[in-house]
Structures are given as C-alpha cells and as structure tokens.
Amino acid sequence: MENKREGGFCSRHVRDPCRSFGHRCGRLVKEQRAKFYILRRCVVMLVCWHDCTDS
C-alpha cells in the first residue's frame, strides 16, 4: 500500500492539524479543570475539618 505525499509528509499526517490540536487542547483543559476541582474539594474538606476540631 502506498501513501500519497504532500510536501514530504504522508497525507494521513497532514489531514487536519487544527482539529487534532484543538482536540489535544480540549483534553488538556478538561484534565486541568478536573485537577483543580479535586484540589478545591480537598482544601474545602481540610478547612471544614479544621473548623470542626476547634469547636
């Protein structure tokens, strides 16, 4: 099977670079949002636990 070449690259790698870049960025944003959510929940839990032990 022969790959067509466009500018020295295989056509399957040149298909749609913006779409794959957008997909990677979207996945990174989603991952970071999840990490911040977990971090925020942990901080809130620690602050509430600290408040309860002071009473």
PDB file of N, CA, C, O and CB in Angstrom:
ATOM      1  N   MET A   1       0.859  -1.179   0.000  1.00  0.00           N
ATOM      2  CA  MET A   1       0.000   0.000   0.000  1.00  0.00           C
ATOM      3  C   MET A   1       0.900   1.234   0.000  1.00  0.00           C
ATOM      4  O   MET A   1       1.891   1.292   0.728  1.00  0.00           O
ATOM      5  CB  MET A   1      -0.975   0.002   1.236  1.00  0.00           C
ATOM      6  N   GLU A   2       0.549   2.201  -0.809  1.00  0.00           N
ATOM      7  CA  GLU A   2       1.398   3.379  -0.996  1.00  0.00           C
ATOM      8  C   GLU A   2       0.712   4.623  -0.455  1.00  0.00           C
ATOM      9  O   GLU A   2      -0.459   4.864  -0.746  1.00  0.00           O
ATOM     10  CB  GLU A   2       1.744   3.569  -2.481  1.00  0.00           C
ATOM     11  N   ASN A   3       1.440   5.418   0.335  1.00  0.00           N
ATOM     12  CA  ASN A   3       0.896   6.671   0.862  1.00  0.00           C
ATOM     13  C   ASN A   3       1.185   7.805  -0.101  1.00  0.00           C
ATOM     14  O   ASN A   3       2.293   7.910  -0.628  1.00  0.00           O
ATOM     15  CB  ASN A   3       1.482   6.985   2.253  1.00  0.00           C
ATOM     16  N   LYS A   4       0.201   8.650  -0.332  1.00  0.00           N
ATOM     17  CA  LYS A   4       0.425   9.839  -1.158  1.00  0.00           C
ATOM     18  C   LYS A   4       1.216  10.845  -0.342  1.00  0.00           C
ATOM     19  O   LYS A   4       0.987  10.989   0.860  1.00  0.00           O
ATOM     20  CB  LYS A   4      -0.925  10.458  -1.652  1.00  0.00           C
ATOM     21  N   ARG A   5       2.139  11.540  -0.981  1.00  0.00           N
ATOM     22  CA  ARG A   5       2.964  12.511  -0.258  1.00  0.00           C
ATOM     23  C   ARG A   5       2.576  13.922  -0.659  1.00  0.00           C
ATOM     24  O   ARG A   5       2.405  14.227  -1.840  1.00  0.00           O
ATOM     25  CB  ARG A   5       4.463  12.270  -0.529  1.00  0.00           C
ATOM     26  N   GLU A   6       2.441  14.773   0.343  1.00  0.00           N
ATOM     27  CA  GLU A   6       2.140  16.185   0.120  1.00  0.00           C
ATOM     28  C   GLU A   6       3.171  17.003   0.865  1.00  0.00           C
ATOM     29  O   GLU A   6       3.116  17.095   2.091  1.00  0.00           O
ATOM     30  CB  GLU A   6       0.692  16.549   0.583  1.00  0.00           C
ATOM     31  N   GLY A   7       4.095  17.587   0.162  1.00  0.00           N
ATOM     32  CA  GLY A   7       5.107  18.409   0.806  1.00  0.00           C
ATOM     33  C   GLY A   7       6.055  17.601   1.677  1.00  0.00           C
ATOM     34  O   GLY A   7       6.600  18.140   2.641  1.00  0.00           O
ATOM     35  N   GLY A   8       6.271  16.323   1.371  1.00  0.00           N
ATOM     36  CA  GLY A   8       7.187  15.498   2.125  1.00  0.00           C
ATOM     37  C   GLY A   8       6.555  14.784   3.308  1.00  0.00           C
ATOM     38  O   GLY A   8       7.243  14.038   4.006  1.00  0.00           O
ATOM     39  N   PHE A   9       5.280  14.986   3.554  1.00  0.00           N
ATOM     40  CA  PHE A   9       4.593  14.324   4.665  1.00  0.00           C
ATOM     41  C   PHE A   9       3.567  13.360   4.121  1.00  0.00           C
ATOM     42  O   PHE A   9       3.021  13.580   3.040  1.00  0.00           O
ATOM     43  CB  PHE A   9       3.923  15.351   5.600  1.00  0.00           C
ATOM     44  N   CYS A  10       3.299  12.303   4.847  1.00  0.00           N
ATOM     45  CA  CYS A  10       2.226  11.393   4.461  1.00  0.00           C
ATOM     46  C   CYS A  10       0.900  12.131   4.570  1.00  0.00           C
ATOM     47  O   CYS A  10       0.714  12.944   5.475  1.00  0.00           O
ATOM     48  CB  CYS A  10       2.226  10.110   5.348  1.00  0.00           C
ATOM     49  N   SER A  11      -0.005  11.859   3.670  1.00  0.00           N
ATOM     50  CA  SER A  11      -1.277  12.586   3.651  1.00  0.00           C
ATOM     51  C   SER A  11      -2.086  12.358   4.923  1.00  0.00           C
ATOM     52  O   SER A  11      -2.858  13.229   5.321  1.00  0.00           O
ATOM     53  CB  SER A  11      -2.100  12.171   2.439  1.00  0.00           C
ATOM     54  N   ARG A  12      -1.924  11.209   5.565  1.00  0.00           N
ATOM     55  CA  ARG A  12      -2.699  10.960   6.785  1.00  0.00           C
ATOM     56  C   ARG A  12      -2.230  11.811   7.943  1.00  0.00           C
ATOM     57  O   ARG A  12      -3.000  12.039   8.876  1.00  0.00           O
ATOM     58  CB  ARG A  12      -2.620   9.502   7.168  1.00  0.00           C
ATOM     59  N   HIS A  13      -0.977  12.297   7.922  1.00  0.00           N
ATOM     60  CA  HIS A  13      -0.475  13.167   8.981  1.00  0.00           C
ATOM     61  C   HIS A  13      -0.812  14.631   8.736  1.00  0.00           C
ATOM     62  O   HIS A  13      -0.735  15.445   9.656  1.00  0.00           O
ATOM     63  CB  HIS A  13       1.020  13.006   9.116  1.00  0.00           C
ATOM     64  N   VAL A  14      -1.181  14.973   7.518  1.00  0.00           N
ATOM     65  CA  VAL A  14      -1.459  16.366   7.168  1.00  0.00           C
ATOM     66  C   VAL A  14      -2.962  16.606   7.113  1.00  0.00           C
ATOM     67  O   VAL A  14      -3.407  17.711   6.801  1.00  0.00           O
ATOM     68  CB  VAL A  14      -0.808  16.730   5.818  1.00  0.00           C
ATOM     69  N   ARG A  15      -3.732  15.585   7.411  1.00  0.00           N
ATOM     70  CA  ARG A  15      -5.180  15.657   7.256  1.00  0.00           C
ATOM     71  C   ARG A  15      -5.790  16.933   7.799  1.00  0.00           C
ATOM     72  O   ARG A  15      -6.312  17.747   7.038  1.00  0.00           O
ATOM     73  CB  ARG A  15      -5.811  14.495   7.925  1.00  0.00           C
ATOM     74  N   ASP A  16      -5.730  17.111   9.104  1.00  0.00           N
ATOM     75  CA  ASP A  16      -6.353  18.282   9.719  1.00  0.00           C
ATOM     76  C   ASP A  16      -5.619  18.611  11.008  1.00  0.00           C
ATOM     77  O   ASP A  16      -6.079  18.233  12.085  1.00  0.00           O
ATOM     78  CB  ASP A  16      -7.865  18.039   9.991  1.00  0.00           C
ATOM     79  N   PRO A  17      -4.479  19.312  10.925  1.00  0.00           N
ATOM     80  CA  PRO A  17      -3.690  19.582  12.127  1.00  0.00           C
ATOM     81  C   PRO A  17      -4.420  20.445  13.152  1.00  0.00           C
ATOM     82  O   PRO A  17      -4.197  20.289  14.353  1.00  0.00           O
ATOM     83  CB  PRO A  17      -2.404  20.251  11.742  1.00  0.00           C
ATOM     84  N   CYS A  18      -5.279  21.343  12.707  1.00  0.00           N
ATOM     85  CA  CYS A  18      -6.002  22.209  13.646  1.00  0.00           C
ATOM     86  C   CYS A  18      -6.980  21.403  14.494  1.00  0.00           C
ATOM     87  O   CYS A  18      -7.159  21.674  15.681  1.00  0.00           O
ATOM     88  CB  CYS A  18      -6.753  23.315  12.887  1.00  0.00           C
ATOM     89  N   ARG A  19      -7.598  20.428  13.881  1.00  0.00           N
ATOM     90  CA  ARG A  19      -8.575  19.627  14.604  1.00  0.00           C
ATOM     91  C   ARG A  19      -7.886  18.800  15.694  1.00  0.00           C
ATOM     92  O   ARG A  19      -8.377  18.722  16.820  1.00  0.00           O
ATOM     93  CB  ARG A  19      -9.341  18.708  13.632  1.00  0.00           C
ATOM     94  N   SER A  20      -6.760  18.191  15.360  1.00  0.00           N
ATOM     95  CA  SER A  20      -6.067  17.397  16.365  1.00  0.00           C
ATOM     96  C   SER A  20      -5.492  18.302  17.459  1.00  0.00           C
ATOM     97  O   SER A  20      -5.471  17.920  18.629  1.00  0.00           O
ATOM     98  CB  SER A  20      -4.948  16.561  15.712  1.00  0.00           C
ATOM     99  N   PHE A  21      -5.028  19.491  17.086  1.00  0.00           N
ATOM    100  CA  PHE A  21      -4.519  20.443  18.076  1.00  0.00           C
ATOM    101  C   PHE A  21      -5.648  20.872  19.004  1.00  0.00           C
ATOM    102  O   PHE A  21      -5.463  20.936  20.220  1.00  0.00           O
ATOM    103  CB  PHE A  21      -3.886  21.678  17.382  1.00  0.00           C
ATOM    104  N   GLY A  22      -6.806  21.164  18.445  1.00  0.00           N
ATOM    105  CA  GLY A  22      -7.967  21.547  19.244  1.00  0.00           C
ATOM    106  C   GLY A  22      -8.414  20.418  20.153  1.00  0.00           C
ATOM    107  O   GLY A  22      -8.819  20.646  21.293  1.00  0.00           O
ATOM    108  N   HIS A  23      -8.338  19.209  19.644  1.00  0.00           N
ATOM    109  CA  HIS A  23      -8.724  18.045  20.449  1.00  0.00           C
ATOM    110  C   HIS A  23      -7.767  17.881  21.620  1.00  0.00           C
ATOM    111  O   HIS A  23      -8.194  17.617  22.744  1.00  0.00           O
ATOM    112  CB  HIS A  23      -8.743  16.761  19.588  1.00  0.00           C
ATOM    113  N   ARG A  24      -6.465  18.038  21.359  1.00  0.00           N
ATOM    114  CA  ARG A  24      -5.478  17.919  22.438  1.00  0.00           C
ATOM    115  C   ARG A  24      -5.656  19.029  23.468  1.00  0.00           C
ATOM    116  O   ARG A  24      -5.581  18.780  24.671  1.00  0.00           O
ATOM    117  CB  ARG A  24      -4.052  17.955  21.868  1.00  0.00           C
ATOM    118  N   CYS A  25      -5.889  20.245  23.003  1.00  0.00           N
ATOM    119  CA  CYS A  25      -6.090  21.370  23.931  1.00  0.00           C
ATOM    120  C   CYS A  25      -7.348  21.172  24.764  1.00  0.00           C
ATOM    121  O   CYS A  25      -7.348  21.426  25.969  1.00  0.00           O
ATOM    122  CB  CYS A  25      -6.178  22.698  23.158  1.00  0.00           C
ATOM    123  N   GLY A  26      -8.407  20.723  24.128  1.00  0.00           N
ATOM    124  CA  GLY A  26      -9.651  20.475  24.847  1.00  0.00           C
ATOM    125  C   GLY A  26      -9.479  19.416  25.918  1.00  0.00           C
ATOM    126  O   GLY A  26     -10.014  19.534  27.020  1.00  0.00           O
ATOM    127  N   ARG A  27      -8.729  18.384  25.581  1.00  0.00           N
ATOM    128  CA  ARG A  27      -8.484  17.315  26.548  1.00  0.00           C
ATOM    129  C   ARG A  27      -7.637  17.824  27.710  1.00  0.00           C
ATOM    130  O   ARG A  27      -7.884  17.466  28.862  1.00  0.00           O
ATOM    131  CB  ARG A  27      -7.793  16.120  25.868  1.00  0.00           C
ATOM    132  N   LEU A  28      -6.635  18.662  27.412  1.00  0.00           N
ATOM    133  CA  LEU A  28      -5.793  19.236  28.464  1.00  0.00           C
ATOM    134  C   LEU A  28      -6.596  20.139  29.388  1.00  0.00           C
ATOM    135  O   LEU A  28      -6.434  20.092  30.607  1.00  0.00           O
ATOM    136  CB  LEU A  28      -4.636  20.019  27.849  1.00  0.00           C
ATOM    137  N   VAL A  29      -7.461  20.958  28.806  1.00  0.00           N
ATOM    138  CA  VAL A  29      -8.294  21.861  29.613  1.00  0.00           C
ATOM    139  C   VAL A  29      -9.209  21.047  30.525  1.00  0.00           C
ATOM    140  O   VAL A  29      -9.370  21.375  31.701  1.00  0.00           O
ATOM    141  CB  VAL A  29      -9.136  22.801  28.701  1.00  0.00           C
ATOM    142  N   LYS A  30      -9.797  20.004  29.990  1.00  0.00           N
ATOM    143  CA  LYS A  30     -10.691  19.164  30.787  1.00  0.00           C
ATOM    144  C   LYS A  30      -9.927  18.500  31.937  1.00  0.00           C
ATOM    145  O   LYS A  30     -10.426  18.413  33.059  1.00  0.00           O
ATOM    146  CB  LYS A  30     -11.357  18.091  29.898  1.00  0.00           C
ATOM    147  N   GLU A  31      -8.717  18.037  31.641  1.00  0.00           N
ATOM    148  CA  GLU A  31      -7.888  17.399  32.660  1.00  0.00           C
ATOM    149  C   GLU A  31      -7.511  18.388  33.767  1.00  0.00           C
ATOM    150  O   GLU A  31      -7.585  18.059  34.951  1.00  0.00           O
ATOM    151  CB  GLU A  31      -6.621  16.813  32.022  1.00  0.00           C
ATOM    152  N   GLN A  32      -7.108  19.597  33.377  1.00  0.00           N
ATOM    153  CA  GLN A  32      -6.722  20.603  34.367  1.00  0.00           C
ATOM    154  C   GLN A  32      -7.926  21.030  35.204  1.00  0.00           C
ATOM    155  O   GLN A  32      -7.798  21.253  36.407  1.00  0.00           O
ATOM    156  CB  GLN A  32      -6.096  21.826  33.676  1.00  0.00           C
ATOM    157  N   ARG A  33      -9.077  21.142  34.581  1.00  0.00           N
ATOM    158  CA  ARG A  33     -10.293  21.505  35.309  1.00  0.00           C
ATOM    159  C   ARG A  33     -10.625  20.442  36.356  1.00  0.00           C
ATOM    160  O   ARG A  33     -11.021  20.770  37.475  1.00  0.00           O
ATOM    161  CB  ARG A  33     -11.476  21.684  34.333  1.00  0.00           C
ATOM    162  N   ALA A  34     -10.465  19.185  35.995  1.00  0.00           N
ATOM    163  CA  ALA A  34     -10.729  18.100  36.937  1.00  0.00           C
ATOM    164  C   ALA A  34      -9.739  18.147  38.100  1.00  0.00           C
ATOM    165  O   ALA A  34     -10.122  17.933  39.250  1.00  0.00           O
ATOM    166  CB  ALA A  34     -10.653  16.737  36.224  1.00  0.00           C
ATOM    167  N   LYS A  35      -8.473  18.424  37.807  1.00  0.00           N
ATOM    168  CA  LYS A  35      -7.464  18.501  38.867  1.00  0.00           C
ATOM    169  C   LYS A  35      -7.762  19.653  39.822  1.00  0.00           C
ATOM    170  O   LYS A  35      -7.641  19.497  41.037  1.00  0.00           O
ATOM    171  CB  LYS A  35      -6.061  18.668  38.262  1.00  0.00           C
ATOM    172  N   PHE A  36      -8.149  20.807  39.280  1.00  0.00           N
ATOM    173  CA  PHE A  36      -8.479  21.944  40.141  1.00  0.00           C
ATOM    174  C   PHE A  36      -9.727  21.653  40.977  1.00  0.00           C
ATOM    175  O   PHE A  36      -9.812  22.079  42.129  1.00  0.00           O
ATOM    176  CB  PHE A  36      -8.691  23.212  39.296  1.00  0.00           C
ATOM    177  N   TYR A  37     -10.681  20.942  40.413  1.00  0.00           N
ATOM    178  CA  TYR A  37     -11.886  20.584  41.149  1.00  0.00           C
ATOM    179  C   TYR A  37     -11.522  19.701  42.346  1.00  0.00           C
ATOM    180  O   TYR A  37     -11.991  19.929  43.461  1.00  0.00           O
ATOM    181  CB  TYR A  37     -12.896  19.862  40.225  1.00  0.00           C
ATOM    182  N   ILE A  38     -10.685  18.696  42.103  1.00  0.00           N
ATOM    183  CA  ILE A  38     -10.273  17.800  43.188  1.00  0.00           C
ATOM    184  C   ILE A  38      -9.493  18.569  44.246  1.00  0.00           C
ATOM    185  O   ILE A  38      -9.720  18.394  45.444  1.00  0.00           O
ATOM    186  CB  ILE A  38      -9.421  16.637  42.639  1.00  0.00           C
ATOM    187  N   LEU A  39      -8.580  19.415  43.803  1.00  0.00           N
ATOM    188  CA  LEU A  39      -7.790  20.218  44.741  1.00  0.00           C
ATOM    189  C   LEU A  39      -8.690  21.123  45.582  1.00  0.00           C
ATOM    190  O   LEU A  39      -8.514  21.234  46.795  1.00  0.00           O
ATOM    191  CB  LEU A  39      -6.754  21.064  43.983  1.00  0.00           C
ATOM    192  N   ARG A  40      -9.655  21.768  44.925  1.00  0.00           N
ATOM    193  CA  ARG A  40     -10.576  22.657  45.644  1.00  0.00           C
ATOM    194  C   ARG A  40     -11.393  21.888  46.679  1.00  0.00           C
ATOM    195  O   ARG A  40     -11.595  22.361  47.798  1.00  0.00           O
ATOM    196  CB  ARG A  40     -11.516  23.364  44.658  1.00  0.00           C
ATOM    197  N   ARG A  41     -11.861  20.697  46.298  1.00  0.00           N
ATOM    198  CA  ARG A  41     -12.638  19.885  47.244  1.00  0.00           C
ATOM    199  C   ARG A  41     -11.791  19.476  48.440  1.00  0.00           C
ATOM    200  O   ARG A  41     -12.278  19.464  49.571  1.00  0.00           O
ATOM    201  CB  ARG A  41     -13.198  18.636  46.549  1.00  0.00           C
ATOM    202  N   CYS A  42     -10.526  19.141  48.199  1.00  0.00           N
ATOM    203  CA  CYS A  42      -9.638  18.756  49.302  1.00  0.00           C
ATOM    204  C   CYS A  42      -9.383  19.929  50.243  1.00  0.00           C
ATOM    205  O   CYS A  42      -9.383  19.757  51.462  1.00  0.00           O
ATOM    206  CB  CYS A  42      -8.306  18.225  48.755  1.00  0.00           C
ATOM    207  N   VAL A  43      -9.168  21.105  49.693  1.00  0.00           N
ATOM    208  CA  VAL A  43      -8.928  22.284  50.527  1.00  0.00           C
ATOM    209  C   VAL A  43     -10.161  22.598  51.367  1.00  0.00           C
ATOM    210  O   VAL A  43     -10.044  22.873  52.561  1.00  0.00           O
ATOM    211  CB  VAL A  43      -8.550  23.501  49.656  1.00  0.00           C
ATOM    212  N   VAL A  44     -11.326  22.559  50.760  1.00  0.00           N
ATOM    213  CA  VAL A  44     -12.563  22.827  51.496  1.00  0.00           C
ATOM    214  C   VAL A  44     -12.752  21.802  52.602  1.00  0.00           C
ATOM    215  O   VAL A  44     -13.139  22.152  53.717  1.00  0.00           O
ATOM    216  CB  VAL A  44     -13.777  22.817  50.546  1.00  0.00           C
ATOM    217  N   MET A  45     -12.481  20.537  52.299  1.00  0.00           N
ATOM    218  CA  MET A  45     -12.626  19.489  53.300  1.00  0.00           C
ATOM    219  C   MET A  45     -11.658  19.725  54.469  1.00  0.00           C
ATOM    220  O   MET A  45     -12.042  19.567  55.628  1.00  0.00           O
ATOM    221  CB  MET A  45     -12.379  18.104  52.665  1.00  0.00           C
ATOM    222  N   LEU A  46     -10.424  20.098  54.176  1.00  0.00           N
ATOM    223  CA  LEU A  46      -9.451  20.356  55.233  1.00  0.00           C
ATOM    224  C   LEU A  46      -9.830  21.566  56.076  1.00  0.00           C
ATOM    225  O   LEU A  46      -9.670  21.547  57.297  1.00  0.00           O
ATOM    226  CB  LEU A  46      -8.075  20.561  54.635  1.00  0.00           C
ATOM    227  N   VAL A  47     -10.329  22.611  55.438  1.00  0.00           N
ATOM    228  CA  VAL A  47     -10.735  23.812  56.173  1.00  0.00           C
ATOM    229  C   VAL A  47     -11.931  23.478  57.073  1.00  0.00           C
ATOM    230  O   VAL A  47     -11.968  23.887  58.233  1.00  0.00           O
ATOM    231  CB  VAL A  47     -11.093  24.974  55.187  1.00  0.00           C
ATOM    232  N   CYS A  48     -12.899  22.743  56.543  1.00  0.00           N
ATOM    233  CA  CYS A  48     -14.067  22.382  57.362  1.00  0.00           C
ATOM    234  C   CYS A  48     -13.663  21.471  58.504  1.00  0.00           C
ATOM    235  O   CYS A  48     -14.164  21.627  59.617  1.00  0.00           O
ATOM    236  CB  CYS A  48     -15.142  21.699  56.506  1.00  0.00           C
ATOM    237  N   TRP A  49     -12.773  20.528  58.260  1.00  0.00           N
ATOM    238  CA  TRP A  49     -12.310  19.609  59.288  1.00  0.00           C
ATOM    239  C   TRP A  49     -11.557  20.388  60.371  1.00  0.00           C
ATOM    240  O   TRP A  49     -11.692  20.095  61.559  1.00  0.00           O
ATOM    241  CB  TRP A  49     -11.408  18.506  58.672  1.00  0.00           C
ATOM    242  N   HIS A  50     -10.772  21.371  59.961  1.00  0.00           N
ATOM    243  CA  HIS A  50     -10.031  22.192  60.908  1.00  0.00           C
ATOM    244  C   HIS A  50     -11.001  23.012  61.774  1.00  0.00           C
ATOM    245  O   HIS A  50     -10.793  23.162  62.979  1.00  0.00           O
ATOM    246  CB  HIS A  50      -9.049  23.125  60.159  1.00  0.00           C
ATOM    247  N   ASP A  51     -12.060  23.539  61.146  1.00  0.00           N
ATOM    248  CA  ASP A  51     -13.061  24.318  61.883  1.00  0.00           C
ATOM    249  C   ASP A  51     -13.800  23.442  62.891  1.00  0.00           C
ATOM    250  O   ASP A  51     -14.105  23.897  63.993  1.00  0.00           O
ATOM    251  CB  ASP A  51     -14.064  24.965  60.908  1.00  0.00           C
ATOM    252  N   CYS A  52     -14.086  22.215  62.537  1.00  0.00           N
ATOM    253  CA  CYS A  52     -14.827  21.313  63.425  1.00  0.00           C
ATOM    254  C   CYS A  52     -13.992  20.896  64.628  1.00  0.00           C
ATOM    255  O   CYS A  52     -14.530  20.692  65.716  1.00  0.00           O
ATOM    256  CB  CYS A  52     -15.284  20.075  62.661  1.00  0.00           C
ATOM    257  N   THR A  53     -12.702  20.769  64.443  1.00  0.00           N
ATOM    258  CA  THR A  53     -11.865  20.336  65.553  1.00  0.00           C
ATOM    259  C   THR A  53     -11.627  21.465  66.552  1.00  0.00           C
ATOM    260  O   THR A  53     -11.289  21.201  67.706  1.00  0.00           O
ATOM    261  CB  THR A  53     -10.535  19.813  65.033  1.00  0.00           C
ATOM    262  N   ASP A  54     -11.798  22.723  66.128  1.00  0.00           N
ATOM    263  CA  ASP A  54     -11.597  23.862  67.023  1.00  0.00           C
ATOM    264  C   ASP A  54     -12.771  24.050  67.995  1.00  0.00           C
ATOM    265  O   ASP A  54     -12.607  24.655  69.055  1.00  0.00           O
ATOM    266  CB  ASP A  54     -11.396  25.133  66.205  1.00  0.00           C
ATOM    267  N   SER A  55     -13.922  23.544  67.644  1.00  0.00           N
ATOM    268  CA  SER A  55     -15.131  23.767  68.449  1.00  0.00           C
ATOM    269  C   SER A  55     -15.137  23.008  69.735  1.00  0.00           C
ATOM    270  O   SER A  55     -16.092  23.105  70.505  1.00  0.00           O
ATOM    271  CB  SER A  55     -16.337  23.400  67.675  1.00  0.00           C
TER     272      SER A  55
END
